[in-house]
Amino acid sequence: MKKLLGYKIQATDGDLGEVQDLYFDDAAWVTRYLVVDTGSWLAGREVLISPVGAGKPDWATSAVLVSLTKAQVETSPAIEAAKPVSRQYEEKLSQHYGWPVY
């Protein structure tokens, strides 16, 4: 999964940014979120994208297509930096994006 660091994340209507980090659930041994740095598009803001909404990585172009629009990402709940992702925050993300709650 570390191969995804630096990969471009592409929404259905344009580029979102690059994978900066991965949030891993060590109890279930799964990647829960891709941490995406939006760069200059949203003034350096980071957003969380669930692998549920992501397609398979395109190894040739170093990109991942996600089934989200830029507007959905722009209005997503802000990340609380340096804190673990709370269950409440995960529920907000699930509601916002329409992802299933695990």
C-alpha positions, 0 to 999 in steps of 0.5 A: 500500500505504501506504493500509493504515496504520491499517487494522484487522486482524480475525481470524476471532474478533475484532480483532487491532489496526491496521497500523502498518507494512509490510515490503517486499522490495525485491529482489522488489518485494512486500510481505512482511508487515503489521506489526500493533500489537495495542494493549492486547490484547497489551500493545502487542505487534507481530506480523507478518502475511503478505499470504498470510493476508489478504483484500482490504482493505475500503476502506469500513470500513478493515479487512482480514480475516485467516484467523487466530485470536486464539490463533494470533496470541497464540502467534506468534513474537515480533518482534526489534525494529529488526532485519531479518527473518531467513530463520530467523524467516520459517521460524518464522512459516511453520511457526506459521501454516501459510503457504507458504515463498517 
